Amino acid sequence: TPRAVPGAALAWREFLIWPQWRACIIFPTNYRLIQGDKKISALYSFRAQSVRNHPINRLSLPAGLRRLYAARPSHILPLCERTKMLLHDWDLNDSVQLSDFFTFPPWDSPQFSFLNPFSGFDKSTTAPITFQQLFHHHRYRYSSFVPIFTDGSKSDGHVGCGVVFPSDTLSYRLHNCCSVFTAELVAIFCALQEISPSSQRKFIIYTDSMSALESLSHYDNRIHPVALEILSVLKFLRNKGFSIIFCWVPSHVGISGNETADVIARFASDFLQRALSYCDIKKSLVSHLMSAWQQKWNLLTRNKLYSVKPSIGLWSALPMREFDVKLTRLRIGHTRFTHRHLFLGQRAPRCPTCQVDFTVNHILIECPSFKCHREYHFNSSSVTLQDLVGMQKEEYEEWMLIAEDIPVAATPIDLEICQAVCEQDQVIKVDDSEGDECVEENPSTNAEMRQALAILKRGVQHRSTNFEKQ
C-alpha cells in the first residue's frame, strides 16, 4: 500500500517484527489471520445482507447441525453462523439497510436542489449577527413556508438526531456505530415522515450539514441508503402536492431553531430502531480492530517504537520519499550505522564514552558527549525521540515550509553526522542571521551532513517558537 512504502524501503528484511508492522500500520501476521478473518467474514455477510435477494441471506443452520457443531468445537461453523456470533460480540444488530438502486428508473432520476443564502459569507470572518440578519431576511421572503430545523450529533458513546417544528420537537438516539453524517440524514428523513399526514403543503427544511445536502444533490449508485430513502419519500410527497424546499444554515451562529435542534440531538434518549447502513458497519468494525490492536500495542511498552508513537494511527506522509525513509529508520531504530555490523560480520559499534553499543536513542538522547550539542541545537538537554521523529501532521507541514528550499538530497536527521561527531569530535555551528550553516574545517564533513543538521535545527526551533506562542 502507499502508506507502507516508507517502511518497505528499509530493505532490512531480517527485521520484519512488530516495530516495522507498527510503523507501516500493517496488522501483524498472526493478528491478521485471526482478527482479519473475522473482519472479512463479517463485512462479506453485511454486504450480502444489504443486497436484496442475495442467496446467502436464505442460508441457515438446522437445529440438528447446531447441536453437532456445539458438541465438536474444533469444527468450523458455516459463515452465516460465524457472522451471527461476531454480531453478538460486537454489539451490532443483524439488520442491515438494503441498498435498492432500482428505486428510480434511469429516465426518472430524482432532481434535488437547495438554497444557500449565506454563500457569499465566510463563517470565520463574519460576525454571528450578520448571519442572523441574513436569516431573518430569508425568512421574510419565505414566510409562507413552515420552517423545520434538523440536526445530527455524535459524541463519545452517543449518536442522536433532532427535529424542531414550530410547535413540537422530535429527538431520537441512534446506534453508536452510526456516523454524524448518517444522523443528519436520519433527522431529515424523520422530518419528512412527520409532515406526510399534515394538512399544510408548504415546508422549508433547514440543516447545517452541507455534506448531507450535497449527497442528496448527486444521485448515483454510491448514494447513502438513508439519502435514497429521503429522495423516495420526497418524490412521494411532491406527487401529493407538497412543496418542500431545503436550505443550508451555518451552525452555532445564534439561529434559534438550529441551536434547539443541536441541543435536543445531543441529549436524545428515545432509541430509534433502524437498520444499519453497510458503510457505518464497516467503519465500526475497522474501529473495533484498531482498538483491539491499540490494547495489544499498549502491552509492549518496552518496545522502542512505543516511546516514539504510543497511539495507533497513520504517519503523515512527506512529499519527499527520502525524508520518509530516513524518519522510518530512525523510528524503528534500524539504521546503516547501528546495524551494518550484522551484515558484515563485524562487532557492534560502541560508544567510547559510555562503553555501550550505539543505538539511535543513545546517540540522539542519552550520550552525555552530545549534551552541549542538544542544548545548542534544541534549546534543551532533555529531548526525546518523540520530540524529534514522532511529529504529527501539522508539525510536518511546518517542517516542510522550512525545508522547501533545501535540496532533495538533504535528510532531516542523518546518523552519519552523529557518527562523524562521535569519532572526530567536530563542532558544528549554524549561522542564524543568514540561515546558512558553517562548519569548522574538517574534510570528512560533507554538504549533505551540514544541510541535514540545518534542517533539523530550524525545524526544532520553529516548533519551540510555536509552542511558546501557544
Buried (B, 14 or more C-beta within 10 A) or exposed (E): EEBBBBBBBBEBEEEBEBBBBBBBBBBBEEBBEEBEEBBEBBBEBBBBBBBEEBEBBEEEBEEEBEEEBEEEEEEEBEBBBBBBEBBEEBEBBEEBBBBBBEBBEEEEEBEBEBBEBBEEEEEEEBEEEEBBEBBEEBBEEBEEBBBBBBBBBBEEEBBBBBBBBEEEEBBBBBBBBBBBBBBBBBBBBBBBBBBEEEEEBEBBBBBBBEEBBEBBBEBEEEBBBBBBBBBBBBBEBEEEEBEBBBBBBBBEBEBEBBBBBBBBBBEBEEEBEBBBBBBBBBBBBEEBBBEBBEEBBEEBEEBBBBBBBBEBEEBBBBEBEBBBBBBBBBBBBBBEBBBEBEEEEEEEBEBEEEEEEBBBBBBBBBBEBBEEBBEBBBEEBEBBBEBBBBBEEEBBEBBBEBBEEBEEEBBBBBBBBBBBBBEEEBEBEBEEEEEEBEBEEEEEBBEBBBBBBBBBBBBBBBBBEEEEEE
